[in-house]
Amino acid sequence: MQINQIISKSLVLISLFSISLLFLSLKPMHPYYVSVSEVRIDTVAKSVNVSCKLFTDDLQEALYRINKIPIDLSKQNDNQKKILENYFKERFKLTIGNKAIPLVFIGYEIEEEATWCYFEFNKIDSFGKVVIINTLLYDYLTEQTNLIHCYYNQQRKSYKLNNPDKLAVFDY
C-alpha cells in the first residue's frame, strides 16, 4: 500500500510540474491593442521625425499574414527592414500643408515587448495643416487603437484612432 501511495503522490507531483511548465511556456497575451506614433515637425530645421511604437508580436503576425514568411524582428536583416518599410509606407501617410511627405525609413529597435520604427524627412517646403492617415495593424486586429501625438515646433496635439477610423487632422 505504501508503494501505491508513493506512486500516486509522484504522479500528482509530475502532473503539477508538467502543468506549471506548460503555463510558463505560454506567451502572455496583452489585453489591449494599441500603437503610439509621434510626429515631430520642426519649421526652423524644416524637418519631420516620426517614431511609431507597436507591440512586437502583433507587428510580426501582421507582417507574416501579408508576406506569408515568418518574421523575427529581433534578428535584423535587410529583407525584414524592407518588408517593414513597405508595410509602414502603405499604412502611415503624412501630409503637411496639402503636400504629401515621403517619409524615409531610418530603422527600428526592439524595446521589451515593443518595436520602435523611425522615419524622417528633411527639407520641408510647405507648412500648415497636418493630416495623418494611420491604419497600422488594422488589417490584422479589429480592436486596434492608434494614438498619435503631433508636435508642431513645440506645440503638442494628440488624436486617438479606433479601427476603422484612420484620419487625424491637426490645425496649428
ChimeraX commands (.cxc) that place a marker at each C-alpha (Angstrom):
marker #1 position 0.00,0.00,0.00 radius 0.5
marker #1 position 2.85,2.41,0.67 radius 0.5
marker #1 position 4.29,1.88,-2.79 radius 0.5
marker #1 position 0.91,2.78,-4.31 radius 0.5
marker #1 position 0.77,5.95,-2.22 radius 0.5
marker #1 position 4.30,6.93,-3.27 radius 0.5
marker #1 position 3.47,6.29,-6.92 radius 0.5
marker #1 position 0.23,8.23,-6.59 radius 0.5
marker #1 position 1.96,11.22,-4.97 radius 0.5
marker #1 position 4.71,11.08,-7.58 radius 0.5
marker #1 position 2.16,11.14,-10.38 radius 0.5
marker #1 position 0.41,14.12,-8.82 radius 0.5
marker #1 position 3.73,15.99,-8.47 radius 0.5
marker #1 position 4.73,15.15,-12.04 radius 0.5
marker #1 position 1.33,16.33,-13.29 radius 0.5
marker #1 position 1.58,19.60,-11.36 radius 0.5
marker #1 position 5.11,20.13,-12.62 radius 0.5
marker #1 position 4.03,19.47,-16.22 radius 0.5
marker #1 position 1.09,21.87,-15.96 radius 0.5
marker #1 position 3.37,24.52,-14.45 radius 0.5
marker #1 position 5.82,24.13,-17.32 radius 0.5
marker #1 position 3.01,24.43,-19.83 radius 0.5
marker #1 position 1.78,27.71,-18.31 radius 0.5
marker #1 position 5.31,29.10,-18.09 radius 0.5
marker #1 position 5.98,28.29,-21.73 radius 0.5
marker #1 position 2.84,30.03,-23.00 radius 0.5
marker #1 position 3.49,33.51,-24.29 radius 0.5
marker #1 position 1.41,36.01,-22.33 radius 0.5
marker #1 position -1.04,37.96,-24.45 radius 0.5
marker #1 position -1.51,41.62,-23.82 radius 0.5
marker #1 position -5.12,42.61,-23.16 radius 0.5
marker #1 position -5.16,45.68,-25.39 radius 0.5
marker #1 position -4.05,46.55,-28.91 radius 0.5
marker #1 position -2.55,49.99,-29.20 radius 0.5
marker #1 position 0.22,51.76,-31.06 radius 0.5
marker #1 position 1.72,55.16,-30.32 radius 0.5
marker #1 position 3.07,57.41,-33.06 radius 0.5
marker #1 position 4.95,60.64,-32.54 radius 0.5
marker #1 position 5.26,63.13,-35.37 radius 0.5
marker #1 position 7.71,65.98,-34.70 radius 0.5
marker #1 position 7.66,68.86,-37.17 radius 0.5
marker #1 position 10.39,71.50,-36.88 radius 0.5
marker #1 position 9.70,74.51,-39.11 radius 0.5
marker #1 position 13.11,76.06,-38.38 radius 0.5
marker #1 position 15.09,72.97,-39.34 radius 0.5
marker #1 position 12.46,72.16,-42.00 radius 0.5
marker #1 position 12.36,68.54,-40.88 radius 0.5
marker #1 position 9.95,65.84,-39.74 radius 0.5
marker #1 position 10.77,62.94,-37.44 radius 0.5
marker #1 position 8.31,60.10,-36.93 radius 0.5
marker #1 position 8.55,57.28,-34.42 radius 0.5
marker #1 position 5.96,54.52,-34.07 radius 0.5
marker #1 position 5.74,52.05,-31.22 radius 0.5
marker #1 position 3.82,48.79,-31.70 radius 0.5
marker #1 position 3.66,45.50,-29.85 radius 0.5
marker #1 position 6.28,43.29,-31.50 radius 0.5
marker #1 position 4.15,40.14,-31.53 radius 0.5
marker #1 position 1.27,41.94,-33.25 radius 0.5
marker #1 position 3.56,43.54,-35.81 radius 0.5
marker #1 position 5.29,40.25,-36.60 radius 0.5
marker #1 position 1.96,38.47,-37.03 radius 0.5
marker #1 position 0.61,41.23,-39.30 radius 0.5
marker #1 position 3.77,41.06,-41.45 radius 0.5
marker #1 position 3.53,37.28,-41.61 radius 0.5
marker #1 position -0.10,37.36,-42.73 radius 0.5
marker #1 position 0.72,39.76,-45.55 radius 0.5
marker #1 position 4.04,38.30,-46.73 radius 0.5
marker #1 position 3.49,34.62,-45.85 radius 0.5
marker #1 position 7.01,34.32,-44.43 radius 0.5
marker #1 position 7.94,34.18,-40.73 radius 0.5
marker #1 position 9.31,37.46,-39.40 radius 0.5
marker #1 position 11.57,37.65,-36.34 radius 0.5
marker #1 position 12.26,41.33,-35.78 radius 0.5
marker #1 position 14.86,40.54,-33.12 radius 0.5
marker #1 position 17.14,39.40,-35.95 radius 0.5
marker #1 position 17.55,42.45,-38.13 radius 0.5
marker #1 position 18.37,41.92,-41.79 radius 0.5
marker #1 position 17.88,43.91,-44.99 radius 0.5
marker #1 position 14.92,41.82,-46.19 radius 0.5
marker #1 position 12.98,42.32,-42.96 radius 0.5
marker #1 position 13.79,46.03,-42.95 radius 0.5
marker #1 position 12.40,46.31,-46.48 radius 0.5
marker #1 position 9.24,44.40,-45.52 radius 0.5
marker #1 position 8.78,46.67,-42.51 radius 0.5
marker #1 position 9.40,49.81,-44.58 radius 0.5
marker #1 position 6.83,48.75,-47.20 radius 0.5
marker #1 position 4.29,47.92,-44.50 radius 0.5
marker #1 position 4.56,51.41,-43.00 radius 0.5
marker #1 position 4.58,53.23,-46.32 radius 0.5
marker #1 position 1.23,51.64,-47.18 radius 0.5
marker #1 position -0.36,52.26,-43.77 radius 0.5
marker #1 position 1.09,55.51,-42.42 radius 0.5
marker #1 position 0.81,58.60,-44.61 radius 0.5
marker #1 position 1.64,62.19,-43.72 radius 0.5
marker #1 position 0.58,65.42,-45.43 radius 0.5
marker #1 position 1.71,68.86,-44.33 radius 0.5
marker #1 position 0.18,71.96,-45.89 radius 0.5
marker #1 position -1.54,69.86,-48.61 radius 0.5
marker #1 position 1.78,68.29,-49.63 radius 0.5
marker #1 position 2.45,64.55,-49.19 radius 0.5
marker #1 position 5.63,63.91,-47.22 radius 0.5
marker #1 position 7.61,60.87,-48.43 radius 0.5
marker #1 position 8.99,59.59,-45.14 radius 0.5
marker #1 position 12.39,57.87,-45.24 radius 0.5
marker #1 position 12.74,54.72,-43.14 radius 0.5
marker #1 position 15.70,55.06,-40.76 radius 0.5
marker #1 position 15.40,51.75,-38.92 radius 0.5
marker #1 position 13.86,50.07,-35.93 radius 0.5
marker #1 position 14.70,48.75,-32.50 radius 0.5
marker #1 position 13.10,46.37,-30.04 radius 0.5
marker #1 position 12.38,47.58,-26.52 radius 0.5
marker #1 position 10.97,44.88,-24.26 radius 0.5
marker #1 position 7.61,43.85,-25.84 radius 0.5
marker #1 position 7.53,46.72,-28.34 radius 0.5
marker #1 position 9.14,47.67,-31.61 radius 0.5
marker #1 position 10.03,51.29,-32.36 radius 0.5
marker #1 position 10.18,52.25,-36.04 radius 0.5
marker #1 position 11.81,55.52,-37.11 radius 0.5
marker #1 position 11.29,57.76,-40.15 radius 0.5
marker #1 position 12.40,61.21,-41.17 radius 0.5
marker #1 position 12.14,63.76,-43.92 radius 0.5
marker #1 position 14.25,66.89,-44.36 radius 0.5
marker #1 position 13.75,69.99,-46.45 radius 0.5
marker #1 position 10.02,70.51,-45.94 radius 0.5
marker #1 position 8.93,73.45,-48.04 radius 0.5
marker #1 position 5.28,73.76,-47.06 radius 0.5
marker #1 position 3.69,74.14,-43.66 radius 0.5
marker #1 position 0.20,74.32,-42.27 radius 0.5
marker #1 position -2.48,71.74,-41.58 radius 0.5
marker #1 position -1.12,68.27,-40.74 radius 0.5
marker #1 position -3.08,65.25,-41.98 radius 0.5
marker #1 position -2.12,61.73,-40.93 radius 0.5
marker #1 position -3.61,58.50,-42.22 radius 0.5
marker #1 position -2.77,55.66,-39.86 radius 0.5
marker #1 position -4.07,52.13,-40.44 radius 0.5
marker #1 position -1.24,50.27,-38.71 radius 0.5
marker #1 position -2.39,46.77,-37.71 radius 0.5
marker #1 position -5.98,47.45,-38.80 radius 0.5
marker #1 position -5.96,44.60,-41.32 radius 0.5
marker #1 position -4.94,42.21,-38.54 radius 0.5
marker #1 position -6.65,43.50,-35.36 radius 0.5
marker #1 position -10.20,44.82,-35.40 radius 0.5
marker #1 position -9.69,46.09,-31.81 radius 0.5
marker #1 position -6.61,48.16,-32.74 radius 0.5
marker #1 position -6.27,51.71,-31.42 radius 0.5
marker #1 position -3.63,54.07,-32.80 radius 0.5
marker #1 position -2.63,57.06,-30.70 radius 0.5
marker #1 position -0.93,59.96,-32.48 radius 0.5
marker #1 position 1.00,62.77,-30.81 radius 0.5
marker #1 position 1.85,65.57,-33.21 radius 0.5
marker #1 position 4.38,68.23,-32.25 radius 0.5
marker #1 position 4.44,71.31,-34.48 radius 0.5
marker #1 position 7.58,73.01,-33.23 radius 0.5
marker #1 position 6.91,72.58,-29.51 radius 0.5
marker #1 position 3.10,72.65,-29.61 radius 0.5
marker #1 position 1.63,69.19,-28.97 radius 0.5
marker #1 position -1.76,67.90,-30.03 radius 0.5
marker #1 position -2.99,64.32,-29.78 radius 0.5
marker #1 position -5.54,62.18,-31.53 radius 0.5
marker #1 position -6.95,58.70,-30.90 radius 0.5
marker #1 position -7.96,56.49,-33.82 radius 0.5
marker #1 position -10.03,53.36,-33.22 radius 0.5
marker #1 position -10.21,50.86,-36.05 radius 0.5
marker #1 position -11.65,51.62,-38.67 radius 0.5
marker #1 position -11.04,55.38,-38.10 radius 0.5
marker #1 position -7.89,56.31,-39.96 radius 0.5
marker #1 position -7.73,60.08,-40.39 radius 0.5
marker #1 position -6.22,62.53,-37.90 radius 0.5
marker #1 position -6.16,66.26,-38.74 radius 0.5
marker #1 position -4.13,68.79,-36.78 radius 0.5
marker #1 position -4.60,72.52,-37.31 radius 0.5
marker #1 position -1.85,74.74,-35.96 radius 0.5
marker link #1:1,2 radius 0.2
marker link #1:2,3 radius 0.2
marker link #1:3,4 radius 0.2
marker link #1:4,5 radius 0.2
marker link #1:5,6 radius 0.2
marker link #1:6,7 radius 0.2
marker link #1:7,8 radius 0.2
marker link #1:8,9 radius 0.2
marker link #1:9,10 radius 0.2
marker link #1:10,11 radius 0.2
marker link #1:11,12 radius 0.2
marker link #1:12,13 radius 0.2
marker link #1:13,14 radius 0.2
marker link #1:14,15 radius 0.2
marker link #1:15,16 radius 0.2
marker link #1:16,17 radius 0.2
marker link #1:17,18 radius 0.2
marker link #1:18,19 radius 0.2
marker link #1:19,20 radius 0.2
marker link #1:20,21 radius 0.2
marker link #1:21,22 radius 0.2
marker link #1:22,23 radius 0.2
marker link #1:23,24 radius 0.2
marker link #1:24,25 radius 0.2
marker link #1:25,26 radius 0.2
marker link #1:26,27 radius 0.2
marker link #1:27,28 radius 0.2
marker link #1:28,29 radius 0.2
marker link #1:29,30 radius 0.2
marker link #1:30,31 radius 0.2
marker link #1:31,32 radius 0.2
marker link #1:32,33 radius 0.2
marker link #1:33,34 radius 0.2
marker link #1:34,35 radius 0.2
marker link #1:35,36 radius 0.2
marker link #1:36,37 radius 0.2
marker link #1:37,38 radius 0.2
marker link #1:38,39 radius 0.2
marker link #1:39,40 radius 0.2
marker link #1:40,41 radius 0.2
marker link #1:41,42 radius 0.2
marker link #1:42,43 radius 0.2
marker link #1:43,44 radius 0.2
marker link #1:44,45 radius 0.2
marker link #1:45,46 radius 0.2
marker link #1:46,47 radius 0.2
marker link #1:47,48 radius 0.2
marker link #1:48,49 radius 0.2
marker link #1:49,50 radius 0.2
marker link #1:50,51 radius 0.2
marker link #1:51,52 radius 0.2
marker link #1:52,53 radius 0.2
marker link #1:53,54 radius 0.2
marker link #1:54,55 radius 0.2
marker link #1:55,56 radius 0.2
marker link #1:56,57 radius 0.2
marker link #1:57,58 radius 0.2
marker link #1:58,59 radius 0.2
marker link #1:59,60 radius 0.2
marker link #1:60,61 radius 0.2
marker link #1:61,62 radius 0.2
marker link #1:62,63 radius 0.2
marker link #1:63,64 radius 0.2
marker link #1:64,65 radius 0.2
marker link #1:65,66 radius 0.2
marker link #1:66,67 radius 0.2
marker link #1:67,68 radius 0.2
marker link #1:68,69 radius 0.2
marker link #1:69,70 radius 0.2
marker link #1:70,71 radius 0.2
marker link #1:71,72 radius 0.2
marker link #1:72,73 radius 0.2
marker link #1:73,74 radius 0.2
marker link #1:74,75 radius 0.2
marker link #1:75,76 radius 0.2
marker link #1:76,77 radius 0.2
marker link #1:77,78 radius 0.2
marker link #1:78,79 radius 0.2
marker link #1:79,80 radius 0.2
marker link #1:80,81 radius 0.2
marker link #1:81,82 radius 0.2
marker link #1:82,83 radius 0.2
marker link #1:83,84 radius 0.2
marker link #1:84,85 radius 0.2
marker link #1:85,86 radius 0.2
marker link #1:86,87 radius 0.2
marker link #1:87,88 radius 0.2
marker link #1:88,89 radius 0.2
marker link #1:89,90 radius 0.2
marker link #1:90,91 radius 0.2
marker link #1:91,92 radius 0.2
marker link #1:92,93 radius 0.2
marker link #1:93,94 radius 0.2
marker link #1:94,95 radius 0.2
marker link #1:95,96 radius 0.2
marker link #1:96,97 radius 0.2
marker link #1:97,98 radius 0.2
marker link #1:98,99 radius 0.2
marker link #1:99,100 radius 0.2
marker link #1:100,101 radius 0.2
marker link #1:101,102 radius 0.2
marker link #1:102,103 radius 0.2
marker link #1:103,104 radius 0.2
marker link #1:104,105 radius 0.2
marker link #1:105,106 radius 0.2
marker link #1:106,107 radius 0.2
marker link #1:107,108 radius 0.2
marker link #1:108,109 radius 0.2
marker link #1:109,110 radius 0.2
marker link #1:110,111 radius 0.2
marker link #1:111,112 radius 0.2
marker link #1:112,113 radius 0.2
marker link #1:113,114 radius 0.2
marker link #1:114,115 radius 0.2
marker link #1:115,116 radius 0.2
marker link #1:116,117 radius 0.2
marker link #1:117,118 radius 0.2
marker link #1:118,119 radius 0.2
marker link #1:119,120 radius 0.2
marker link #1:120,121 radius 0.2
marker link #1:121,122 radius 0.2
marker link #1:122,123 radius 0.2
marker link #1:123,124 radius 0.2
marker link #1:124,125 radius 0.2
marker link #1:125,126 radius 0.2
marker link #1:126,127 radius 0.2
marker link #1:127,128 radius 0.2
marker link #1:128,129 radius 0.2
marker link #1:129,130 radius 0.2
marker link #1:130,131 radius 0.2
marker link #1:131,132 radius 0.2
marker link #1:132,133 radius 0.2
marker link #1:133,134 radius 0.2
marker link #1:134,135 radius 0.2
marker link #1:135,136 radius 0.2
marker link #1:136,137 radius 0.2
marker link #1:137,138 radius 0.2
marker link #1:138,139 radius 0.2
marker link #1:139,140 radius 0.2
marker link #1:140,141 radius 0.2
marker link #1:141,142 radius 0.2
marker link #1:142,143 radius 0.2
marker link #1:143,144 radius 0.2
marker link #1:144,145 radius 0.2
marker link #1:145,146 radius 0.2
marker link #1:146,147 radius 0.2
marker link #1:147,148 radius 0.2
marker link #1:148,149 radius 0.2
marker link #1:149,150 radius 0.2
marker link #1:150,151 radius 0.2
marker link #1:151,152 radius 0.2
marker link #1:152,153 radius 0.2
marker link #1:153,154 radius 0.2
marker link #1:154,155 radius 0.2
marker link #1:155,156 radius 0.2
marker link #1:156,157 radius 0.2
marker link #1:157,158 radius 0.2
marker link #1:158,159 radius 0.2
marker link #1:159,160 radius 0.2
marker link #1:160,161 radius 0.2
marker link #1:161,162 radius 0.2
marker link #1:162,163 radius 0.2
marker link #1:163,164 radius 0.2
marker link #1:164,165 radius 0.2
marker link #1:165,166 radius 0.2
marker link #1:166,167 radius 0.2
marker link #1:167,168 radius 0.2
marker link #1:168,169 radius 0.2
marker link #1:169,170 radius 0.2
marker link #1:170,171 radius 0.2
marker link #1:171,172 radius 0.2
view
